[in-house]
Amino acid sequence: MSSALHVLGLSRRAGKLAIGEEAIHEAVSQHSARLVVAARDGAEKTLSRGEALCRREEVPWMAVPFSKEELGGAVGRGVCAVMAVTDAGLAAAFARRMAEEDLRFAALAEELDSRAQRARARQKARQAQKRAAEKRTRKPWAAPPSPDKGRQTGKKTGPKGTGRHP
């Protein structure tokens, strides 16, 4: 099995893969698709509709040299003609693996790498903003929350939990 197909399997397990014509239409329309992958032996109508949608929404389209059975087997299905990777990093990893096997995909791999780097930078900036906001709302004079928040710690009990003081 190709290392590129392994990346598709990882994408499936991570929940970052839309499988089938309807699922890719939804992912592309919602702008969550980062790369659409099509099998070499997919139905002409399915492939042409998917490619037209991707062109219109400016989502990268990759017609790979794998059959529907090979793509389906990589993601735990019998057959699959089209699928969309919804994570920028996984899409870039798949394109890199494909570029290693076939140089036709090198330009697309570079483009997806740069998109993934920009997405990581945006994510880091959002996390830094969130930490800064939390830091601004933190009160340095307040006591930290108790680790045993639900328990009553000041109550003394007598022998065998009677509730009486000895």
N, CA and C atoms as an extended XYZ file, in Angstrom:
498
Properties=species:S:1:pos:R:3:atomname:S:1:resname:S:1:resid:I:1 pbc="F F F"
N         0.839       -1.180        0.000 N   MET     1
C         0.000        0.000        0.000 CA  MET     1
C         0.886        1.245        0.000 C   MET     1
N         0.494        2.214       -0.738 N   SER     2
C         1.233        3.461       -0.880 CA  SER     2
C         1.200        4.259        0.427 C   SER     2
N         2.271        5.015        0.689 N   SER     3
C         2.302        5.845        1.898 CA  SER     3
C         1.261        6.960        1.818 C   SER     3
N         0.898        7.378        0.616 N   ALA     4
C        -0.141        8.392        0.457 CA  ALA     4
C        -1.488        7.833        0.921 C   ALA     4
N        -1.731        6.564        0.634 N   LEU     5
C        -2.979        5.948        1.075 CA  LEU     5
C        -3.025        5.823        2.592 C   LEU     5
N        -1.863        5.643        3.223 N   HIS     6
C        -1.800        5.611        4.683 CA  HIS     6
C        -2.256        6.947        5.268 C   HIS     6
N        -1.878        8.041        4.620 N   VAL     7
C        -2.295        9.367        5.086 CA  VAL     7
C        -3.812        9.494        4.996 C   VAL     7
N        -4.418        8.950        3.959 N   LEU     8
C        -5.881        8.980        3.862 CA  LEU     8
C        -6.518        8.170        4.983 C   LEU     8
N        -5.917        7.041        5.319 N   GLY     9
C        -6.418        6.239        6.439 CA  GLY     9
C        -6.325        6.996        7.756 C   GLY     9
N        -5.217        7.704        7.958 N   LEU    10
C        -5.069        8.531        9.160 CA  LEU    10
C        -6.116        9.641        9.184 C   LEU    10
N        -6.364       10.230        8.042 N   SER    11
C        -7.371       11.293        7.954 CA  SER    11
C        -8.743       10.759        8.334 C   SER    11
N        -9.047        9.572        7.886 N   ARG    12
C       -10.334        8.947        8.206 CA  ARG    12
C       -10.458        8.717        9.709 C   ARG    12
N        -9.400        8.169       10.323 N   ARG    13
C        -9.439        7.895       11.755 CA  ARG    13
C        -9.500        9.180       12.575 C   ARG    13
N        -8.933       10.260       12.044 N   ALA    14
C        -8.967       11.546       12.744 CA  ALA    14
C       -10.280       12.287       12.534 C   ALA    14
N       -11.137       11.769       11.666 N   GLY    15
C       -12.404       12.435       11.397 CA  GLY    15
C       -12.247       13.643       10.486 C   GLY    15
N       -11.182       13.667        9.693 N   LYS    16
C       -10.893       14.793        8.816 CA  LYS    16
C       -11.044       14.425        7.343 C   LYS    16
N       -12.003       13.560        7.047 N   LEU    17
C       -12.193       13.095        5.680 CA  LEU    17
C       -13.686       13.023        5.380 C   LEU    17
N       -14.093       13.645        4.280 N   ALA    18
C       -15.472       13.553        3.798 CA  ALA    18
C       -15.462       12.581        2.624 C   ALA    18
N       -16.248       11.510        2.730 N   ILE    19
C       -16.197       10.442        1.736 CA  ILE    19
C       -17.495       10.399        0.948 C   ILE    19
N       -17.366       10.387       -0.373 N   GLY    20
C       -18.522       10.292       -1.244 CA  GLY    20
C       -18.891       11.629       -1.858 C   GLY    20
N       -19.689       11.548       -2.913 N   GLU    21
C       -20.025       12.746       -3.681 CA  GLU    21
C       -20.798       13.772       -2.861 C   GLU    21
N       -21.813       13.337       -2.126 N   GLU    22
C       -22.599       14.284       -1.333 CA  GLU    22
C       -21.762       14.916       -0.233 C   GLU    22
N       -20.938       14.109        0.420 N   ALA    23
C       -20.110       14.621        1.515 CA  ALA    23
C       -19.087       15.643        1.018 C   ALA    23
N       -18.503       15.411       -0.154 N   ILE    24
C       -17.534       16.392       -0.641 CA  ILE    24
C       -18.230       17.666       -1.085 C   ILE    24
N       -19.434       17.549       -1.647 N   HIS    25
C       -20.187       18.752       -2.027 CA  HIS    25
C       -20.468       19.606       -0.789 C   HIS    25
N       -20.849       18.947        0.304 N   GLU    26
C       -21.114       19.670        1.536 CA  GLU    26
C       -19.840       20.305        2.087 C   GLU    26
N       -18.735       19.541        2.110 N   ALA    27
C       -17.476       20.068        2.636 CA  ALA    27
C       -16.960       21.235        1.797 C   ALA    27
N       -17.058       21.126        0.486 N   VAL    28
C       -16.590       22.206       -0.389 CA  VAL    28
C       -17.492       23.429       -0.235 C   VAL    28
N       -18.792       23.221       -0.165 N   SER    29
C       -19.733       24.340       -0.030 CA  SER    29
C       -19.564       25.068        1.297 C   SER    29
N       -19.214       24.329        2.350 N   GLN    30
C       -19.013       24.931        3.676 CA  GLN    30
C       -17.586       25.452        3.868 C   GLN    30
N       -16.777       25.366        2.836 N   HIS    31
C       -15.387       25.841        2.852 CA  HIS    31
C       -14.525       25.117        3.898 C   HIS    31
N       -14.826       23.844        4.151 N   SER    32
C       -13.998       23.073        5.073 CA  SER    32
C       -13.068       22.111        4.336 C   SER    32
N       -13.297       21.882        3.056 N   ALA    33
C       -12.444       20.978        2.273 CA  ALA    33
C       -11.137       21.675        1.931 C   ALA    33
N       -10.024       20.981        2.149 N   ARG    34
C        -8.705       21.520        1.814 CA  ARG    34
C        -8.137       20.880        0.557 C   ARG    34
N        -8.591       19.669        0.235 N   LEU    35
C        -8.141       18.948       -0.953 CA  LEU    35
C        -9.190       17.895       -1.288 C   LEU    35
N        -9.550       17.803       -2.559 N   VAL    36
C       -10.474       16.766       -3.010 CA  VAL    36
C        -9.673       15.778       -3.844 C   VAL    36
N        -9.823       14.502       -3.514 N   VAL    37
C        -9.084       13.422       -4.170 CA  VAL    37
C       -10.074       12.586       -4.965 C   VAL    37
N        -9.731       12.293       -6.232 N   ALA    38
C       -10.613       11.523       -7.106 CA  ALA    38
C        -9.873       10.307       -7.649 C   ALA    38
N       -10.568        9.177       -7.692 N   ALA    39
C        -9.998        7.935       -8.234 CA  ALA    39
C        -9.936        8.014       -9.756 C   ALA    39
N        -9.009        7.254      -10.323 N   ARG    40
C        -8.824        7.285      -11.786 CA  ARG    40
C        -9.996        6.673      -12.523 C   ARG    40
N       -10.732        5.760      -11.878 N   ASP    41
C       -11.814        5.069      -12.566 CA  ASP    41
C       -13.192        5.455      -12.034 C   ASP    41
N       -13.302        6.671      -11.487 N   GLY    42
C       -14.597        7.156      -11.015 CA  GLY    42
C       -15.526        7.441      -12.174 C   GLY    42
N       -16.809        7.504      -11.882 N   ALA    43
C       -17.801        7.795      -12.917 CA  ALA    43
C       -17.549        9.187      -13.485 C   ALA    43
N       -17.657        9.304      -14.791 N   GLU    44
C       -17.357       10.563      -15.474 CA  GLU    44
C       -18.212       11.713      -14.953 C   GLU    44
N       -19.491       11.450      -14.734 N   LYS    45
C       -20.405       12.494      -14.253 CA  LYS    45
C       -20.016       12.948      -12.840 C   LYS    45
N       -19.684       12.010      -11.970 N   THR    46
C       -19.275       12.331      -10.599 CA  THR    46
C       -18.015       13.185      -10.607 C   THR    46
N       -17.039       12.759      -11.398 N   LEU    47
C       -15.769       13.482      -11.440 CA  LEU    47
C       -15.925       14.877      -12.041 C   LEU    47
N       -16.720       14.991      -13.095 N   SER    48
C       -16.873       16.304      -13.733 CA  SER    48
C       -17.623       17.275      -12.827 C   SER    48
N       -18.670       16.789      -12.121 N   ARG    49
C       -19.397       17.670      -11.191 CA  ARG    49
C       -18.506       18.093      -10.035 C   ARG    49
N       -17.748       17.141       -9.489 N   GLY    50
C       -16.852       17.462       -8.370 CA  GLY    50
C       -15.764       18.436       -8.775 C   GLY    50
N       -15.184       18.212       -9.936 N   GLU    51
C       -14.119       19.103      -10.401 CA  GLU    51
C       -14.649       20.503      -10.671 C   GLU    51
N       -15.837       20.607      -11.244 N   ALA    52
C       -16.437       21.924      -11.511 CA  ALA    52
C       -16.712       22.668      -10.209 C   ALA    52
N       -17.218       21.960       -9.211 N   LEU    53
C       -17.483       22.582       -7.912 CA  LEU    53
C       -16.186       23.057       -7.267 C   LEU    53
N       -15.164       22.227       -7.333 N   CYS    54
C       -13.867       22.598       -6.749 CA  CYS    54
C       -13.266       23.802       -7.465 C   CYS    54
N       -13.388       23.845       -8.770 N   ARG    55
C       -12.868       24.978       -9.535 CA  ARG    55
C       -13.611       26.264       -9.140 C   ARG    55
N       -14.931       26.151       -8.997 N   ARG    56
C       -15.746       27.318       -8.653 CA  ARG    56
C       -15.426       27.826       -7.241 C   ARG    56
N       -15.212       26.916       -6.300 N   GLU    57
C       -14.939       27.292       -4.906 CA  GLU    57
C       -13.440       27.413       -4.602 C   GLU    57
N       -12.603       27.211       -5.612 N   GLU    58
C       -11.144       27.325       -5.504 CA  GLU    58
C       -10.551       26.360       -4.472 C   GLU    58
N       -10.992       25.105       -4.555 N   VAL    59
C       -10.460       24.033       -3.720 CA  VAL    59
C        -9.594       23.155       -4.622 C   VAL    59
N        -8.387       22.807       -4.178 N   PRO    60
C        -7.528       21.948       -5.013 CA  PRO    60
C        -8.175       20.596       -5.304 C   PRO    60
N        -8.045       20.160       -6.546 N   TRP    61
C        -8.601       18.892       -7.038 CA  TRP    61
C        -7.435       18.028       -7.472 C   TRP    61
N        -7.391       16.782       -7.009 N   MET    62
C        -6.296       15.890       -7.367 CA  MET    62
C        -6.858       14.571       -7.884 C   MET    62
N        -6.636       14.310       -9.162 N   ALA    63
C        -7.003       13.026       -9.754 CA  ALA    63
C        -5.803       12.100       -9.574 C   ALA    63
N        -5.948       11.109       -8.715 N   VAL    64
C        -4.823       10.241       -8.347 CA  VAL    64
C        -4.826        8.961       -9.179 C   VAL    64
N        -3.679        8.300       -9.282 N   PRO    65
C        -3.591        7.078      -10.090 CA  PRO    65
C        -4.066        5.827       -9.358 C   PRO    65
N        -4.941        5.977       -8.368 N   PHE    66
C        -5.452        4.833       -7.624 CA  PHE    66
C        -6.877        4.529       -8.095 C   PHE    66
N        -7.259        3.274       -8.001 N   SER    67
C        -8.618        2.872       -8.380 CA  SER    67
C        -9.573        3.155       -7.226 C   SER    67
N       -10.867        3.031       -7.508 N   LYS    68
C       -11.887        3.218       -6.465 CA  LYS    68
C       -11.702        2.195       -5.346 C   LYS    68
N       -11.318        0.982       -5.708 N   GLU    69
C       -11.115       -0.065       -4.714 CA  GLU    69
C        -9.927        0.260       -3.807 C   GLU    69
N        -8.846        0.766       -4.389 N   GLU    70
C        -7.670        1.118       -3.589 CA  GLU    70
C        -7.980        2.272       -2.638 C   GLU    70
N        -8.662        3.312       -3.135 N   LEU    71
C        -9.031        4.429       -2.267 CA  LEU    71
C        -9.998        3.977       -1.183 C   LEU    71
N       -10.992        3.186       -1.560 N   GLY    72
C       -11.951        2.691       -0.580 CA  GLY    72
C       -11.302        1.813        0.468 C   GLY    72
N       -10.397        0.963        0.052 N   GLY    73
C        -9.702        0.095        0.999 CA  GLY    73
C        -8.851        0.877        1.984 C   GLY    73
N        -8.286        1.984        1.556 N   ALA    74
C        -7.448        2.801        2.436 CA  ALA    74
C        -8.256        3.461        3.544 C   ALA    74
N        -9.544        3.705        3.288 N   VAL    75
C       -10.365        4.399        4.276 CA  VAL    75
C       -11.434        3.494        4.890 C   VAL    75
N       -11.319        2.197        4.671 N   GLY    76
C       -12.229        1.256        5.299 CA  GLY    76
C       -13.567        1.106        4.600 C   GLY    76
N       -13.616        1.371        3.330 N   ARG    77
C       -14.833        1.204        2.536 CA  ARG    77
C       -14.541        0.214        1.417 C   ARG    77
N       -15.584       -0.278        0.783 N   GLY    78
C       -15.392       -1.167       -0.361 CA  GLY    78
C       -14.826       -0.407       -1.540 C   GLY    78
N       -15.547        0.635       -1.952 N   VAL    79
C       -15.101        1.485       -3.053 CA  VAL    79
C       -15.386        2.933       -2.695 C   VAL    79
N       -14.607        3.823       -3.262 N   CYS    80
C       -14.812        5.255       -3.056 CA  CYS    80
C       -14.190        5.997       -4.223 C   CYS    80
N       -14.994        6.780       -4.938 N   ALA    81
C       -14.501        7.498       -6.108 CA  ALA    81
C       -13.944        8.867       -5.758 C   ALA    81
N       -14.560        9.564       -4.787 N   VAL    82
C       -14.101       10.901       -4.399 CA  VAL    82
C       -14.133       11.045       -2.888 C   VAL    82
N       -13.205       11.843       -2.380 N   MET    83
C       -13.152       12.158       -0.953 CA  MET    83
C       -12.487       13.510       -0.780 C   MET    83
N       -12.798       14.165        0.321 N   ALA    84
C       -12.227       15.479        0.604 CA  ALA    84
C       -11.510       15.430        1.944 C   ALA    84
N       -10.270       15.883        1.963 N   VAL    85
C        -9.506       16.006        3.206 CA  VAL    85
C        -9.825       17.382        3.769 C   VAL    85
N       -10.252       17.437        5.040 N   THR    86
C       -10.695       18.700        5.623 CA  THR    86
C        -9.676       19.325        6.565 C   THR    86
N        -8.493       18.760        6.649 N   ASP    87
C        -7.431       19.321        7.487 CA  ASP    87
C        -6.273       19.743        6.589 C   ASP    87
N        -5.785       20.961        6.794 N   ALA    88
C        -4.732       21.493        5.923 CA  ALA    88
C        -3.434       20.694        6.038 C   ALA    88
N        -3.063       20.314        7.228 N   GLY    89
C        -1.826       19.553        7.421 CA  GLY    89
C        -1.881       18.176        6.785 C   GLY    89
N        -3.013       17.492        6.944 N   LEU    90
C        -3.160       16.169        6.339 CA  LEU    90
C        -3.241       16.255        4.824 C   LEU    90
N        -3.878       17.301        4.312 N   ALA    91
C        -3.934       17.488        2.858 CA  ALA    91
C        -2.525       17.706        2.302 C   ALA    91
N        -1.720       18.514        3.008 N   ALA    92
C        -0.343       18.761        2.572 CA  ALA    92
C         0.483       17.479        2.651 C   ALA    92
N         0.283       16.689        3.692 N   ALA    93
C         1.030       15.431        3.836 CA  ALA    93
C         0.680       14.464        2.710 C   ALA    93
N        -0.600       14.380        2.370 N   PHE    94
C        -1.011       13.502        1.267 CA  PHE    94
C        -0.372       13.970       -0.046 C   PHE    94
N        -0.421       15.272       -0.303 N   ALA    95
C         0.147       15.801       -1.552 CA  ALA    95
C         1.658       15.583       -1.606 C   ALA    95
N         2.338       15.721       -0.464 N   ARG    96
C         3.794       15.465       -0.431 CA  ARG    96
C         4.089       14.022       -0.780 C   ARG    96
N         3.307       13.083       -0.209 N   ARG    97
C         3.522       11.656       -0.507 CA  ARG    97
C         3.261       11.371       -1.988 C   ARG    97
N         2.252       12.018       -2.542 N   MET    98
C         1.959       11.822       -3.961 CA  MET    98
C         3.070       12.423       -4.819 C   MET    98
N         3.638       13.553       -4.398 N   ALA    99
C         4.725       14.185       -5.155 CA  ALA    99
C         5.977       13.315       -5.132 C   ALA    99
N         6.184       12.575       -4.038 N   GLU   100
C         7.324       11.660       -3.970 CA  GLU   100
C         7.180       10.544       -5.004 C   GLU   100
N         5.955       10.123       -5.258 N   GLU   101
C         5.696        9.044       -6.209 CA  GLU   101
C         5.600        9.541       -7.644 C   GLU   101
N         5.098       10.768       -7.828 N   ASP   102
C         4.875       11.309       -9.163 CA  ASP   102
C         5.099       12.816       -9.122 C   ASP   102
N         6.041       13.309       -9.901 N   LEU   103
C         6.416       14.721       -9.856 CA  LEU   103
C         5.340       15.661      -10.383 C   LEU   103
N         4.303       15.132      -11.025 N   ARG   104
C         3.213       15.995      -11.484 CA  ARG   104
C         2.524       16.711      -10.326 C   ARG   104
N         2.611       16.126       -9.136 N   PHE   105
C         1.910       16.672       -7.975 CA  PHE   105
C         2.791       17.594       -7.129 C   PHE   105
N         4.009       17.876       -7.575 N   ALA   106
C         4.946       18.677       -6.775 CA  ALA   106
C         4.454       20.106       -6.553 C   ALA   106
N         3.939       20.755       -7.585 N   ALA   107
C         3.466       22.141       -7.446 CA  ALA   107
C         2.295       22.217       -6.477 C   ALA   107
N         1.366       21.267       -6.580 N   LEU   108
C         0.227       21.248       -5.668 CA  LEU   108
C         0.692       20.983       -4.238 C   LEU   108
N         1.671       20.109       -4.079 N   ALA   109
C         2.195       19.820       -2.742 CA  ALA   109
C         2.806       21.070       -2.119 C   ALA   109
N         3.545       21.843       -2.890 N   GLU   110
C         4.130       23.077       -2.370 CA  GLU   110
C         3.049       24.077       -1.975 C   GLU   110
N         2.027       24.208       -2.799 N   GLU   111
C         0.930       25.132       -2.487 CA  GLU   111
C         0.214       24.718       -1.206 C   GLU   111
N        -0.069       23.421       -1.063 N   LEU   112
C        -0.754       22.950        0.137 CA  LEU   112
C         0.129       23.077        1.375 C   LEU   112
N         1.445       22.906        1.214 N   ASP   113
C         2.366       23.125        2.334 CA  ASP   113
C         2.296       24.564        2.823 C   ASP   113
N         2.297       25.513        1.902 N   SER   114
C         2.244       26.921        2.305 CA  SER   114
C         0.899       27.245        2.955 C   SER   114
N        -0.189       26.665        2.451 N   ARG   115
C        -1.497       26.876        3.083 CA  ARG   115
C        -1.522       26.297        4.490 C   ARG   115
N        -0.924       25.126        4.671 N   ALA   116
C        -0.889       24.495        5.994 CA  ALA   116
C        -0.066       25.338        6.972 C   ALA   116
N         1.047       25.895        6.508 N   GLN   117
C         1.862       26.753        7.375 CA  GLN   117
C         1.089       27.993        7.793 C   GLN   117
N         0.357       28.598        6.868 N   ARG   118
C        -0.453       29.776        7.209 CA  ARG   118
C        -1.551       29.396        8.209 C   ARG   118
N        -2.149       28.226        8.038 N   ALA   119
C        -3.200       27.777        8.957 CA  ALA   119
C        -2.625       27.547       10.354 C   ALA   119
N        -1.428       26.955       10.438 N   ARG   120
C        -0.784       26.755       11.742 CA  ARG   120
C        -0.467       28.088       12.402 C   ARG   120
N         0.001       29.059       11.617 N   ALA   121
C         0.311       30.382       12.164 CA  ALA   121
C        -0.950       31.055       12.705 C   ALA   121
N        -2.060       30.947       11.976 N   ARG   122
C        -3.325       31.520       12.462 CA  ARG   122
C        -3.778       30.841       13.744 C   ARG   122
N        -3.616       29.527       13.806 N   GLN   123
C        -4.027       28.781       14.994 CA  GLN   123
C        -3.188       29.192       16.198 C   GLN   123
N        -1.881       29.345       16.006 N   LYS   124
C        -1.021       29.782       17.104 CA  LYS   124
C        -1.390       31.183       17.572 C   LYS   124
N        -1.714       32.066       16.637 N   ALA   125
C        -2.111       33.428       16.999 CA  ALA   125
C        -3.412       33.411       17.803 C   ALA   125
N        -4.380       32.577       17.410 N   ARG   126
C        -5.633       32.478       18.160 CA  ARG   126
C        -5.387       31.953       19.570 C   ARG   126
N        -4.505       30.961       19.694 N   GLN   127
C        -4.203       30.413       21.009 CA  GLN   127
C        -3.519       31.454       21.887 C   GLN   127
N        -2.617       32.243       21.311 N   ALA   128
C        -1.945       33.292       22.073 CA  ALA   128
C        -2.950       34.354       22.524 C   ALA   128
N        -3.896       34.723       21.667 N   GLN   129
C        -4.929       35.687       22.040 CA  GLN   129
C        -5.800       35.141       23.167 C   GLN   129
N        -6.121       33.859       23.101 N   LYS   130
C        -6.942       33.245       24.139 CA  LYS   130
C        -6.202       33.237       25.477 C   LYS   130
N        -4.917       32.874       25.457 N   ARG   131
C        -4.130       32.889       26.696 CA  ARG   131
C        -4.018       34.299       27.267 C   ARG   131
N        -3.839       35.281       26.396 N   ALA   132
C        -3.740       36.668       26.854 CA  ALA   132
C        -5.057       37.126       27.481 C   ALA   132
N        -6.173       36.752       26.884 N   ALA   133
C        -7.477       37.124       27.440 CA  ALA   133
C        -7.698       36.466       28.794 C   ALA   133
N        -7.293       35.206       28.928 N   GLU   134
C        -7.422       34.515       30.214 CA  GLU   134
C        -6.539       35.164       31.271 C   GLU   134
N        -5.368       35.583       30.857 N   LYS   135
C        -4.446       36.216       31.789 CA  LYS   135
C        -5.001       37.559       32.272 C   LYS   135
N        -5.662       38.300       31.376 N   ARG   136
C        -6.251       39.585       31.764 CA  ARG   136
C        -7.393       39.410       32.747 C   ARG   136
N        -8.153       38.340       32.639 N   THR   137
C        -9.300       38.140       33.522 CA  THR   137
C        -8.918       37.462       34.837 C   THR   137
N        -7.737       36.915       34.925 N   ARG   138
C        -7.281       36.248       36.141 CA  ARG   138
C        -7.045       37.289       37.225 C   ARG   138
N        -7.473       36.965       38.435 N   LYS   139
C        -7.275       37.873       39.564 CA  LYS   139
C        -6.113       37.345       40.406 C   LYS   139
N        -5.012       38.054       40.418 N   PRO   140
C        -3.840       37.529       41.122 CA  PRO   140
C        -4.014       37.492       42.635 C   PRO   140
N        -4.965       38.247       43.189 N   TRP   141
C        -5.138       38.287       44.630 CA  TRP   141
C        -6.086       37.208       45.135 C   TRP   141
N        -6.793       36.540       44.240 N   ALA   142
C        -7.738       35.514       44.649 CA  ALA   142
C        -7.005       34.206       44.925 C   ALA   142
N        -7.529       33.461       45.882 N   ALA   143
C        -6.942       32.164       46.202 CA  ALA   143
C        -7.220       31.191       45.068 C   ALA   143
N        -6.284       30.290       44.804 N   PRO   144
C        -6.527       29.302       43.744 CA  PRO   144
C        -7.669       28.377       44.147 C   PRO   144
N        -8.371       27.818       43.181 N   PRO   145
C        -9.476       26.926       43.518 CA  PRO   145
C        -8.973       25.683       44.237 C   PRO   145
N        -9.773       25.212       45.164 N   SER   146
C        -9.414       24.044       45.954 CA  SER   146
C        -9.493       22.792       45.084 C   SER   146
N        -8.526       21.881       45.192 N   PRO   147
C        -8.566       20.670       44.372 CA  PRO   147
C        -9.722       19.747       44.751 C   PRO   147
N       -10.169       19.778       46.025 N   ASP   148
C       -11.281       18.941       46.472 CA  ASP   148
C       -12.508       19.819       46.691 C   ASP   148
N       -12.946       20.441       45.620 N   LYS   149
C       -13.963       21.483       45.653 CA  LYS   149
C       -15.289       20.995       46.248 C   LYS   149
N       -15.691       19.790       46.008 N   GLY   150
C       -16.987       19.310       46.457 CA  GLY   150
C       -17.021       18.861       47.905 C   GLY   150
N       -15.890       18.585       48.519 N   ARG   151
C       -15.851       18.073       49.884 CA  ARG   151
C       -15.936       19.187       50.900 C   ARG   151
N       -16.416       18.824       52.102 N   GLN   152
C       -16.385       19.747       53.230 CA  GLN   152
C       -15.130       19.421       54.001 C   GLN   152
N       -14.195       20.337       54.027 N   THR   153
C       -12.902       20.032       54.625 CA  THR   153
C       -12.817       20.426       56.090 C   THR   153
N       -13.613       21.351       56.572 N   GLY   154
C       -13.474       21.843       57.943 CA  GLY   154
C       -14.256       21.045       58.966 C   GLY   154
N       -15.075       20.106       58.570 N   LYS   155
C       -15.921       19.364       59.485 CA  LYS   155
C       -15.149       18.216       60.114 C   LYS   155
N       -15.187       18.144       61.437 N   LYS   156
C       -14.526       17.046       62.135 CA  LYS   156
C       -15.565       16.033       62.535 C   LYS   156
N       -15.223       14.777       62.434 N   THR   157
C       -16.154       13.712       62.828 CA  THR   157
C       -15.528       12.888       63.919 C   THR   157
N       -16.371       12.255       64.686 N   GLY   158
C       -15.895       11.398       65.771 CA  GLY   158
C       -15.656        9.996       65.267 C   GLY   158
N       -15.606        9.074       66.195 N   PRO   159
C       -15.340        7.686       65.811 CA  PRO   159
C       -16.448        7.125       64.911 C   PRO   159
N       -16.049        6.385       63.938 N   LYS   160
C       -16.921        5.686       62.975 CA  LYS   160
C       -17.872        6.632       62.263 C   LYS   160
N       -17.469        7.850       62.014 N   GLY   161
C       -18.246        8.771       61.208 CA  GLY   161
C       -19.564        9.173       61.846 C   GLY   161
N       -19.652        9.264       63.138 N   THR   162
C       -20.899        9.621       63.812 CA  THR   162
C       -21.240       11.091       63.687 C   THR   162
N       -20.264       11.903       63.380 N   GLY   163
C       -20.504       13.320       63.268 CA  GLY   163
C       -20.295       14.042       64.588 C   GLY   163
N       -20.003       13.303       65.654 N   ARG   164
C       -19.747       13.921       66.966 CA  ARG   164
C       -18.274       14.149       67.148 C   ARG   164
N       -17.982       15.157       67.910 N   HIS   165
C       -16.576       15.447       68.208 CA  HIS   165
C       -16.117       14.576       69.365 C   HIS   165
N       -14.905       14.098       69.321 N   PRO   166
C       -14.412       13.248       70.430 CA  PRO   166
C       -14.172       14.006       71.716 C   PRO   166
